[in-house]
Amino acid sequence: MTIAHDEARTRLEGLLREALALADCCEWMLVAIHVEEAYQALAREAEAKPPRPAAH
């Protein structure tokens, strides 16, 4: 391999690492969105229920 090939491979490896990091970040962002949606659904459900009487 020539120096140009080595440099290109090094740049490509760096770009691949960045792409994998972004994919991981996006996956966690999707998880966070799903959790937030589930939390909001539970909150709406709780608001729709009548309050429980206090236990004595």
C-alpha positions as CSV (number, residue, x, y, z in Angstrom):
1,M,0.0,0.0,0.0
2,T,1.1,3.5,-0.7
3,I,1.1,6.4,1.8
4,A,-2.1,7.7,0.0
5,H,-3.8,4.4,0.6
6,D,-2.8,4.4,4.3
7,E,-4.1,7.9,4.7
8,A,-7.3,7.1,2.9
9,R,-7.8,4.0,5.0
10,T,-7.1,5.9,8.2
11,R,-9.7,8.6,7.3
12,L,-12.2,5.9,6.3
13,E,-11.7,4.2,9.7
14,G,-12.2,7.5,11.4
15,L,-15.4,8.2,9.5
16,L,-16.7,4.7,10.3
17,R,-16.1,5.2,14.0
18,E,-18.0,8.5,13.8
19,A,-20.8,6.9,11.9
20,L,-21.0,4.1,14.5
21,A,-21.0,6.6,17.4
22,L,-23.8,8.5,15.7
23,A,-25.8,5.4,15.1
24,D,-25.5,4.4,18.8
25,C,-26.5,8.0,19.8
26,C,-29.5,7.8,17.5
27,E,-30.5,4.4,18.9
28,W,-30.5,5.8,22.4
29,M,-32.4,8.9,21.3
30,L,-35.1,6.6,19.9
31,V,-35.2,4.7,23.2
32,A,-35.6,8.0,25.1
33,I,-38.4,9.1,22.8
34,H,-40.2,5.8,23.3
35,V,-39.8,6.1,27.1
36,E,-41.1,9.7,27.1
37,E,-44.1,8.7,25.0
38,A,-44.9,5.8,27.4
39,Y,-44.6,8.2,30.4
40,Q,-46.9,10.7,28.8
41,A,-49.5,7.9,28.1
42,L,-49.3,6.8,31.7
43,A,-49.7,10.4,32.9
44,R,-52.8,10.9,30.7
45,E,-54.2,7.6,32.0
46,A,-53.7,8.6,35.6
47,E,-55.3,12.0,35.0
48,A,-58.4,10.3,33.4
49,K,-59.0,8.1,36.5
50,P,-61.0,9.5,39.4
51,P,-58.9,10.1,42.6
52,R,-58.8,7.4,45.1
53,P,-60.3,8.0,48.5
54,A,-57.8,8.5,51.3
55,A,-57.1,5.4,53.5
56,H,-57.8,5.9,57.2
